[in-house]
């Protein structure tokens, strides 16, 4: 069970909120937010949410790129189906981000 918890995010953080597509869209629409697509660059090129930046979950610069974001502002993350963004949200909570929103079901639901 602990291996599964590690792979799929484990205990949910109080700083992470999963949002439905409608909630996510409503919160980012017409606002300047930290919106991050954690898919690969090829996935990102095939289509992404407007104004999203791409920080590849599998990149060796993943942590460095997130260190450039403001931990005191909300960050919105998504991936293809929700797995990588859930893991990203957990990593961000451990890094000190306090307001993290994860798109439930990922870009496939967008």
C-alpha positions in Angstrom: 0.0 0.0 0.0 2.8 2.4 0.8 4.2 2.0 -2.7 0.8 2.8 -4.2 0.6 5.9 -2.0 4.0 7.0 -3.1 3.1 6.5 -6.8 -0.3 8.1 -6.7 0.3 10.9 -4.3 -0.4 9.4 -0.9 -2.1 11.5 1.7 -4.0 14.5 0.4 -2.6 17.9 1.4 -4.8 20.7 2.9 -3.2 23.0 0.3 -4.4 21.0 -2.8 -7.9 21.4 -4.3 -9.1 19.3 -7.2 -11.4 21.3 -9.5 -13.9 20.1 -12.1 -13.4 21.5 -15.6 -16.1 24.1 -15.0 -14.6 25.3 -11.7 -11.0 25.3 -13.2 -12.2 27.3 -16.2 -14.1 29.8 -14.1 -11.1 30.4 -11.8 -8.5 31.0 -14.5 -10.7 32.8 -17.0 -9.8 36.5 -17.6 -7.3 36.4 -14.7 -3.6 36.5 -14.5 -2.7 33.2 -12.8 0.2 30.8 -12.6 -1.2 28.1 -15.0 1.1 25.2 -15.6 0.8 22.3 -18.0 3.1 19.5 -16.8 2.9 17.3 -19.9 5.8 16.8 -22.3 6.6 19.5 -24.8 5.2 17.3 -27.6 1.9 16.9 -25.8 1.8 20.7 -25.1 2.4 21.5 -28.8 -0.7 19.3 -29.7 -2.9 21.7 -27.7 -3.0 23.3 -24.3 -5.0 25.8 -22.2 -4.5 29.4 -23.3 -1.8 31.2 -21.3 -0.4 28.0 -19.8 3.3 27.5 -19.4 4.9 24.1 -20.0 7.0 22.5 -17.2 7.6 18.9 -18.2 7.0 16.6 -15.3 9.8 14.3 -16.6 12.3 17.1 -17.2 15.5 17.3 -15.1 14.7 21.0 -14.6 11.2 20.3 -13.2 12.1 21.5 -9.6 14.2 24.5 -10.8 11.4 25.7 -13.1 8.8 25.5 -10.2 11.3 27.4 -8.0 10.8 30.4 -10.3 7.1 30.6 -9.5 5.7 32.6 -6.6 4.8 30.3 -3.7 2.5 32.9 -2.2 0.2 32.9 -5.3 -2.2 30.3 -6.4 -0.9 27.8 -8.9 -3.1 25.8 -11.3 -1.7 22.6 -12.7 -2.9 20.0 -15.2 -1.7 17.1 -17.3 -3.2 14.7 -19.7 -5.5 12.8 -17.4 -4.7 13.8 -13.8 -1.9 11.5 -12.6 1.1 13.8 -13.2 -0.7 16.9 -12.0 -1.7 15.1 -8.8 1.9 14.1 -8.2 3.0 17.7 -9.1 0.5 19.2 -6.6 1.9 17.0 -3.9 5.5 18.0 -4.7 4.5 21.7 -4.7 2.8 21.4 -1.3 6.1 19.9 0.0 8.0 22.8 -1.6 5.9 25.3 0.4 3.1 26.3 -2.1 0.0 26.9 -0.1 -2.7 27.3 -2.8 -2.7 24.6 -5.4 -5.5 23.7 -7.8 -5.4 20.5 -9.9 -7.7 20.0 -12.9 -9.6 16.8 -12.2 -9.3 14.4 -15.2 -6.7 16.6 -16.9 -6.7 18.1 -20.4 -8.7 15.1 -21.7 -11.7 16.6 -19.8 -11.0 20.1 -20.9 
